[in-house]
Amino acid sequence: MKSTVGELNDEIETLVAYIRAISDFNMNEALGRTQDHIGAIVVDAILQSGINYLLVVKPRVDHLRADFPEARTTSGFLALADRVGLCALIRWNGRGKIETILAVARFLRDEGVQTHADLRAWLDSSLNVDRLKQLRGIGNMTADYFKMLAGIETIAPDGLISGFLARAGLTRRSYHHTREILVKAARRLGVSPIALGFSIWEHKAGAR
């Protein structure tokens, strides 16, 4: 069901009021800063789905970014993964995500995407985003998360964010409608959508 403009504005105001009423909600703009490291971006985007981010994903992403600067480019990351073995490199045994990480990295390499700046420019095209979503394991949420990591202002609503909105009293809507509410709420709050998305994730993770 499509909301009217008035209903959308009411939903935005409901979410804004809810966030402002949470005494321990930390709106952390620093969380919206992106990193120039393609290997870390791809690993982050693929591992995060369905996995505890703070305990499992973040340590692996931080390790890759800090200790392997040669993986800042797509070709460098693939060469490192080929030499060391991706399972050993990111300390991960699940074959499904390993295969998806390699498939995405190879796809981006073949598209001429080597750097963070390349990725941001490439993802700025909706046609390219649609092509990315044709890869196994890449849906709306992961595609939007890639855009966030590339520095494109959006939010990737997942289960944690949907639960946050439910507690705010917002009924379940489509993925795209939920994203629209969040992006417009961020602007109403005077912060970047990326920062709002990461701040909600951080708040929910800390409340577990």
C-alpha positions in Angstrom: 0.0 0.0 0.0 1.4 3.4 -1.0 1.4 6.2 1.5 0.1 9.6 0.8 2.4 12.6 1.2 0.7 13.4 4.5 1.1 9.8 5.8 4.8 9.8 4.8 5.4 13.0 6.6 3.6 11.6 9.7 5.9 8.5 9.6 9.0 10.7 9.3 7.9 12.8 12.2 7.1 9.8 14.3 10.6 8.4 13.7 12.3 11.7 14.4 10.5 12.1 17.6 11.3 8.6 18.7 15.0 9.1 18.1 15.1 12.4 19.9 13.3 10.8 22.9 16.0 8.0 23.3 18.3 9.4 26.0 21.2 7.1 25.1 21.0 7.3 21.4 24.4 8.5 20.0 24.2 10.2 16.6 27.7 9.5 15.6 28.7 11.3 12.4 32.1 9.7 12.4 30.4 6.3 11.6 29.5 7.8 8.2 33.2 8.2 7.1 34.1 5.8 4.4 37.5 4.0 4.0 39.6 3.8 0.8 40.0 0.1 0.8 38.2 -2.1 -1.7 39.1 -5.4 0.0 37.6 -4.2 3.3 34.5 -2.8 1.6 33.7 -6.1 -0.2 34.4 -8.3 2.8 32.3 -6.0 5.0 29.4 -5.9 2.6 29.2 -9.6 2.1 30.0 -10.9 5.6 27.6 -8.6 7.4 24.3 -10.2 6.4 23.0 -12.4 9.2 26.2 -12.2 11.2 27.0 -10.4 14.5 28.8 -7.3 13.2 30.7 -6.1 16.2 31.9 -9.6 17.3 32.6 -11.3 14.0 32.6 -8.9 11.0 34.3 -5.7 12.3 37.5 -7.4 13.7 38.1 -9.1 10.3 37.4 -5.9 8.3 39.7 -3.9 10.6 42.5 -6.5 10.4 42.3 -6.5 6.6 42.3 -2.7 6.3 45.1 -2.2 8.8 47.5 -5.0 7.9 47.0 -5.4 4.1 47.2 -2.0 2.4 47.9 -3.8 -0.9 44.3 -4.9 -0.9 43.1 -1.3 -1.2 42.5 -2.0 -5.0 40.4 -4.7 -6.4 43.3 -6.3 -8.3 45.5 -6.1 -5.2 42.8 -7.7 -3.1 42.3 -10.6 -5.5 46.0 -11.1 -5.9 46.4 -11.3 -2.1 43.4 -13.7 -1.8 45.0 -15.9 -4.5 48.4 -15.9 -2.8 47.3 -16.4 0.8 43.9 -17.9 0.3 40.8 -15.9 1.2 39.7 -18.3 4.0 43.1 -17.8 5.8 43.1 -14.1 5.0 39.9 -13.2 6.7 39.8 -16.3 9.0 36.5 -17.6 7.5 35.5 -21.2 6.7 32.0 -20.8 5.2 32.3 -21.5 1.5 29.2 -19.5 0.5 30.3 -16.1 1.6 33.9 -16.8 0.4 32.6 -17.6 -3.1 30.4 -14.5 -3.1 33.3 -12.2 -2.0 35.5 -13.5 -4.8 32.7 -13.3 -7.3 31.9 -9.7 -6.4 35.6 -8.7 -6.4 36.1 -10.3 -9.8 33.0 -8.7 -11.2 34.1 -5.2 -10.0 37.6 -5.8 -11.5 36.1 -6.7 -14.8 34.0 -3.5 -14.6 37.2 -1.5 -14.2 36.4 -0.7 -10.6 39.8 -0.6 -8.8 39.5 2.1 -6.1 37.0 3.5 -3.6 36.5 6.5 -6.0 35.8 4.1 -8.9 33.3 2.2 -6.8 31.4 5.3 -5.8 31.2 6.5 -9.4 30.1 3.1 -10.6 27.4 2.7 -8.0 26.0 6.1 -8.8 24.4 4.5 -11.9 21.2 2.7 -11.1 21.9 0.3 -14.1 25.1 -0.8 -12.4 23.3 -1.3 -9.1 20.8 -3.5 -10.9 23.6 -5.5 -12.4 25.3 -5.9 -9.0 22.0 -7.3 -7.7 22.1 -10.0 -10.3 25.0 -11.6 -8.5 24.2 -14.4 -6.1 23.8 -13.2 -2.5 23.3 -9.5 -3.5 19.8 -8.1 -2.8 18.4 -4.6 -2.1 19.9 -4.4 1.4 23.4 -5.5 0.4 23.5 -3.3 -2.7 22.5 -0.3 -0.5 25.1 -1.2 2.1 27.7 -1.2 -0.7 26.6 2.3 -1.6 26.9 3.4 2.1 30.4 2.0 2.3 31.2 3.8 -1.0 30.0 7.1 0.5 26.7 7.4 -1.4 24.0 8.8 0.9 21.5 6.1 1.5 20.4 3.7 4.2 20.2 -0.1 4.0 17.3 -1.3 6.2 17.9 -4.7 7.6 16.3 -6.7 10.5 17.8 -4.5 13.2 16.6 -1.3 11.6 13.2 -2.8 10.9 12.9 -3.7 14.6 14.0 -0.2 15.5 11.2 1.3 13.4 8.7 -1.2 14.8 9.5 0.1 18.3 8.9 3.6 17.0 5.4 2.5 16.1 5.9 2.3 12.4 4.1 -0.5 10.6 6.0 -2.7 8.2 6.3 -1.3 4.7 8.1 -2.2 1.6 11.9 -2.1 1.6 12.0 1.0 -0.6 9.3 2.8 1.5 11.3 2.1 4.7 14.4 3.4 3.1 12.6 6.6 2.1 11.4 7.2 5.6 14.9 6.8 7.0 16.6 9.0 4.5 14.1 11.8 4.9 14.2 11.4 8.7 18.0 11.8 8.6 17.7 15.0 6.7 15.1 16.2 9.2 17.5 15.5 12.0 20.3 17.3 10.1 22.6 14.3 9.7 23.7 12.2 6.8 21.6 9.1 6.0 24.8 7.1 6.3 25.5 8.3 9.8 21.9 7.7 10.8 22.0 4.1 9.5 25.2 3.3 11.3 24.1 5.0 14.5 20.9 2.9 14.6 23.0 -0.3 14.0 25.4 0.8 16.8 22.5 1.6 19.2 20.7 -1.7 18.5 24.0 -3.7 18.8 24.7 -2.1 22.1 21.2 -2.8 23.4 21.5 -6.5 22.8 
